[in-house]
């Protein structure tokens, strides 16, 4: 739980623009700055991504040292938003059908 609070603090401090959406606490920023923050500040790595529609991509980011995970929604306009987060990530090694 403390890890999540530290993460939220880092996101709020490092991301200058917070957007209100249907979910509370959705954080948005420029996609390049978001990637930089996730990689260099949090030590997260992108584990996978897929298209939601032609202009929206969903990405799963995981901090391997502690298992925290985030789902980032990236838009064609250059904005990315953290839309979900959690703990205890367990990756799957199954090959897609």
Secondary structure as UniProt FT lines:
FT   HELIX           2..14
FT   TURN            24..25
FT   STRAND          27..30
FT   HELIX           31..36
FT   HELIX           37..41
FT   STRAND          45..53
FT   TURN            54..55
FT   STRAND          56..63
FT   TURN            64..67
FT   STRAND          68..75
FT   TURN            76..77
FT   STRAND          79..86
//
